[in-house]
């Protein structure tokens, strides 16, 4: 399976990881940076509706995303953490998970993910933590060369080759905030949200929304997101 990198990505992205448990998942590291995508953005639920949280980055035009640096512009880490506290402070499980997530926003020692300089490394650390908290068994690795989408869509490779998994499961450019194509293998499962009575159910938000609201039961929601509705 082939995915783009994401900043605490949407439920759809993590549902792909869930489906691919026990297999290798490749994270695209050789593409050029794509603006206004989940690569450096997540979307959470607030009392006023959806709120995008964007990681400011520094990159050269045409450079591979593996060279994209995280910027310290605008004190964004503090603002993102404050937004999460405000949005989910009253959720059932925020206090249960906040100690695991704080090191992504505050320096709590040399091993804190806050020290990652590159977006890919920071995002991967977040994805690995979320998989651990959700109990998803998946192996993630960065790609070593770029395969254009037209070379992967609908391509059949020899059975058992590394390319076979990627060619049949390329989601790099399908999971996006705007104008996303239909995904017949993803069915947003409704779950409890803090502001649901005020905003209605908001589907496919950041995996953090699902985790803070459902806790250990979040894995069951991910499972149901790719089961055909009865």
Secondary structure, DSSP 8 states (H G I E B T S, - for coil): -EE---SS-BHHHHHHHHHTTTSEEEE--SSB--SSSTTSEEEEEETTEEEEEE--EE--TT-BGGG-EE--GGGHHHHHHHHHHHHHTTSSSHHHHHHHHHTTTS--STT-GGG--BHHHHHHHHHHHHHHHHT---EEEE-SS---GGGTTT----TTSHHHHHHH-B-TTTS-SSS----TT--------TTHHHH----S-BHHHHHHHHGGGHHHHHHHTTS---
